[in-house]
């Protein structure tokens, strides 16, 4: 029997993150960015595009310690998940 040691999970030093502003922004603007990644700082759009990595780098360069990243799926197209 092998015993692996898991990494220690520590509490975030940034404290509790308020998700209300992000959810409200997504509710209001989701339709504008379908098929793209968005990066938010609270209710401020940092950037959007096909690749989230440069957007996260941009957010961190602007001083955003915990950028929120989400892919906005086109809701008009059917989603197929699982095994075929």
Buried (B, 14 or more C-beta within 10 A) or exposed (E): EEEEEEEEEEEEEEEEEEEEBBEEBBEEBBEEBEEBBBBBBBBEBBBBBEEBEEBBEBBBEEEBEEBBBBEBEEEEEEEEEEEE
